[in-house]
Amino acid sequence: MIRFTVCYDISQSKRRTRLSKALEEFGERVQYSVFEFKLTKAQHIRLLKTLQSKGFMQKNKQSPQDSITFYYFNDNTIRKIRRVGPKPVGDRDHLVYI
């Protein structure tokens, strides 16, 4: 199983609603713009393809500040972070995830 969390910041209401509906098909909403997932590899691929087909896996030229961040976990540690959109500002080497 693949465990991960998705956080997003989308400025346009229509686009934000489309994204949340797509995520709700696969995961559980834990906060307004945060979803948690525990998927098989096939389900994970299907989620990514769904997001790509809806235009969420590339930078949005109309709203360049929009971002989606995927946090992948192994047991209790973050294994990988994947971002779509602008990179966060600041020094990320000293962050602690709890």
Buried (B, 14 or more C-beta within 10 A) or exposed (E): EBBBBBBBBBEEEEBBEBBBEBBEEBBEEEEEBBBBBBBEEEBBEBBBEBBEEEEBBEEBEEBEEBBBBBBBBEEEEEEEEEEBBEEEEEEEEEEEEE
